[in-house]
Amino acid sequence: MTLRRVLGGLGAAAALGTAAAISTRRRALAAVPRELWHPVLYLPLSFGNPVTLAVARRLVPLAGAAVRPGVRVERRTLPATTDDLPVEVLIYQASGASGRAPRAALLWIHGGGTVMGAARQENTWCSRVADELGALVVSVDYRLAPENPYPAALDDCFGALRWLHASAAALAIDPSRIAVGGESAGGGLAAAVVQRAHDSEVPVRFQLLVYPMLDDRTALRADPPDSAIHTWTPGSNRFAWTSYLGRPPRDRDDRPYIAAARRRNLAGLPPAWIGVGDLDLFHDEDVDYARRLNEAGVACELRLEPGMYHGADALLDGEAPSMTAFRTAALDALRAALAKP
């Protein structure tokens, strides 16, 4: 789950003529704990136009994180079916794990606003899950917007979930212990995939949603205070949602699974873990979704991290104790959910 190189490169590209914006960010830093300070917080990052998007996409291959020793990674093209086009995935498993008794599996969906990113940027996280949990992890290289708007990414991710179930015996996984998760836009896609899986009677044990991008209507609201402008801004959010939806967000959009927060009835969905910082642009929509899940009878653990901005764990895991603890909490929730009954 790394944004370090991407954010740094985009920050450098956006640094010209930004004295006023930098002054605003200095004031906003007052809400950020010292251990979470990072140079990118001073920079007016924006993904709101094709130029910055092109820069980000060029940098993503450089952001591929290291795979843990002892974990094998295989790139595979899932075959087309009557319902699904071919989709590229990365498969992570601990060496020697393929011969074990049926194990749990995680379908992981990378972040990037649905407009950038790649499965390989999640090498560190996915290989950690495979290593520490002994699970098979499948990370999806879904099609990106705006070239491929809704429902392309959703279809790719849901197709990968169906493939996991259909291939359970060959992959030596337990189909009753498959989780779906993702971070940021990947978390939003994961929540939508889980909803579609529920309606299609495709079993999912658990959903792991890391500061998920759940509600396109956030882009319609007034800009948040300065404390919520770090790394993922309202302008970036509007651009990303417009790209994914194929049109600007609007109050009403009845297309199925277009945004997870739009679903009215959440009853019957699998248990969830949602983690988000109180300085994150997605804070309100994430907290509200967690509340609605619990009210619908769905067990949902909400981890609300004080002083955390969007992607802080990606920048500072291993350096800031609170961010290391945040990621460990997500892993522990997944471990408990995927344990055998």
N, C-alpha and C positions, 0 to 999 in steps of 0.2 A: 504494500500500500504506500508507494512512494510518489511524492510530488516534488521532491527537492530540486532536481535538475530542471523540470518543466517550469516551476514557479520562478526559479532563479533566472532562467533564460528569458522568460516573458517579462520579468521585472526589469532586466537590462534593456530590453527592447522598448519598454514603456517609460524609461527614466527621463527622457528628454522633456524639458519644459514642464516640470511637475512640481515646482516649488510650493505652490499653494496646496496641492494635494498632499505633499509630504508633511506640511504643517498640520493639516487635518489629521493625518495618521499619527503624528506625535501626540496629539490630544487623545486620540482613541487608544493609544497604548496604555493610558492610565488604568484601563479596565483589565489589562492583560498581566497576569502574574509574571514576575521577572524571569522565572525559569522557562516561560513560553515565548520570550522575545526571540525574534529571528529577523535578519536583515530584510526579508521580503515584506515584512509588515509596514515598512516605510514606502513601499512602491505601489503606485496606482495600477495594479494588475487589472486587465480587462480582456475578456474573450468576446467582445461585442462586435467584431467585424472580421471579414475574411482574412485580413492581413495577420492579425494576432492569432487567429485560428490556424493559419498556415504555419506560423512560427511554432506554435504548440505541437502541431502534428509532426513537424520535423524533429522536435526535441524528444518526443516520446520514446523513440528507439534508444536514445541515450539514457533513458530513465529506468531501463530494465534492471531490477535489483537482483542481488545474488541469490542463487538457489542454495539451500542448506546442504552441506555434505551428507551423503547417504540417501538423498532423494533423487529419484529419476524423473525426468520430464520428457514427455512424448507429445509431439504435435501431431494431431490427427484431423482429417477432414471427415466430418460425419456425413454419411451418404444422404442424398436427397430421398425423400419419401413422397407419398401422395400429398401430404400436408405440409412438408417442410423442404426448404432449399438446403443445399449443402452449407455447413457452417464449420469454421475452424475452431478448434479448442486446444488447450494445453492440458495434459493429464499429468498429475503429480502423484507419486506414490513412493513410500519408503522402500528402499532396496529389500527384496525378499518378501515384500508384503503380498504380492500377487498370489502366493501359494497358501496364504492363511485362510482360515474359516471366513465366511462372509463378514465383511466389515462395513462400517458406515461410510457414507459419501457426502461430499459437499459440492453443490453447484455454486460456483462463485462468479460474480459479475462485476467487472471493473468500473471505476468511476471515470469522469471526464465530461460530465454534462450531456452525455449521449452524442457529443460532437467530436470528441477526441479520446485518446487513450487506446490501450491495447492490453491483451491478456498478460503479456510478459511483464508489464509494470507491477504485477502482483506476485512476482516470483518469491519474494521474501515471505510474504504472508501465507501464500498457498503451500509453499514447501514447509513452513512451520507447522501448519495444520496437519499436513501429511506425516510429518516426522513425530510430532508430539501426541497426536490422536490416533495415528495408525490408519487414518481414513484415506480413501481415494478422493482427490480433489480435481474437479474439472472446471477450468476457467474459460469463459466463452469470449472469442473474438467476434463479437456481434457487429453487424453493419452500422455505420455511423451516419448521423444526420449532419448537415441538411441534404446530402446526396440521397440518403435512404431514410426518409421520415417514417413516423408511425405508420404501420406496426412492425417495421422491419426488425428493429432490435428486440422487441417483445417476442416476435415469432422465432427469431434465432435462439433466444434464451429458453423459451418454452420447448422448442424442438430439441434442445440439448437435454432438457429434463426428461422428455419422453424417451429419448435415446438411452439415458441412464437406466430407466426402468426396463426398457426392452432388452438391454444388454446386461442386466444384473448378474445373470449366471456366468456369462463370459468374463465379466469384470470382477467376479468374486465379491460382490457387494450385497448387502441386505436391503432389499427394496423398501422395507419398513423403517429404515434408518437413513433416509436421504434428507438433508437440509438444503435450503436455498438461502444464499446471502449475498451481500454486496455492500460497497461503500458509495456514498454520494449518489450520483445518477444510477450507479449499479445497485445501490440499496433501493432506490425507487423502482427500478426494473424488477428487482427481486420481489418486492412486495406485490407488484402487479402480476408477476409470474405465479406467485403463491395463490393469489385470488383466482386466476384462470385455472390453475391446477385444481383448486377446490371445486370449481364449477364443472370441471371436466372429469372429476373423480380420479385424479392422479395424486397418489399419496405423497405428502410432504410432512416430515416429522417436526421441522423447526424452521423459523426464519430469523436470520441474523442481519440486522439492518443498522449499518454504521453511518451516522448522520445522513439518513436517506433523503433524496430529493423526491418528495411525495406529492406535491401540490402545485400545479401550474398557476393556480390563482394567487400564489404569493407574488408572482410577477405583476399582478394588477394592483397591488397594494402600495401605499405610500412608502417611499424609501425609509429604511430603518435608521435609527440613530448611528452616530459614527462608530460605535462599538461593534457594529455588525458588518463592517465594510471589508474585513480582512480576507484576502485570498480569493473568496468567491463573492462577487459583488452583485447588487441588484441588476446592473447592466448586463453582466455575464449571464445571470439567471434568465433575464428576458430573452437574450439572444439564443440561449440554449433551448428554452422551451419553444420559442418560435420555430427554431430549426427542427426540433423533434415533432412538433404538432403539424408542421407544414403550413402554419398560419399563426398570427399572434394569438396569445391566450385570450379567452373570453370567459365571461361569467358562467355560461352554459356550454357544455360540450358532452354530448351523450354517447360518444364513441366508447366501446367497451374497453376497460383497462387502460384508458388514456393516461390517467394519473391515479395512483393508488388511493389518495385521500378523497377522491370523488365518490368512491363506493359507499353507498348508504348502509348496507347490512354487512357487518364484519363478523357476525356469528359463524362459528364453525371453522374459522381459520386456525392454522396450527399455532402453537405458542411462539412468542417472539421475544427477542432482546433488541432494544433500541438504545443506541448510545449517541449523545450529541452534546456539544458545548453550549453554554449559555450566551456566548458571543457569536454563535453560528447563525447565518441567515436562515437556516432551516429549523432553528430552535422551536419556533411556535408551531409549525406544521408537524414536527416530530412529536412534540409533547402532546399535542392534540390527538394525533393518531394513536399514541400509546394509551391515552385516556379512553378513547373510543373502543379500542380493543378490549381493555379491561371491563368496560361497561357492557360489552357484548358477550362477556363470559370467556374471553380468550386471555389466557395468562400472558402478561407482557411485563417484562422487567425493563424499567427505564433507568438508564444511567445518565444522569445530568452532570456534566463536568464543569465546575466553576472556572471561569477565565479561559475556556478553550474556544478557539476560533476554528473555522472550517479547515480541516486537513492538518491541524497542529500535530496530531500523532504521526502523520507521514513525514513531517519535517523533523520531529524531535524524539522519535522513538529511540530508546537507548541513551538519550541525553537528558531528558526531563523525566523525573520519577513518575509524575502524574500521567504522562503519556504512555510510559511503559505499563503502568497499572491499568490504564484504559484498555490497551490492547490485550493485556492478560485477562481482564474481566470478560472481554468478548470471547476469548478462547475458552475460558472456564465455563461460560454459559453454553457454548457449543459442545464442549466435552460432556457436560451433565445431560444435555438434551439428547445426545446421540448414544449415551450409554445403553447397554442392553436392558430391557425391562426387568 
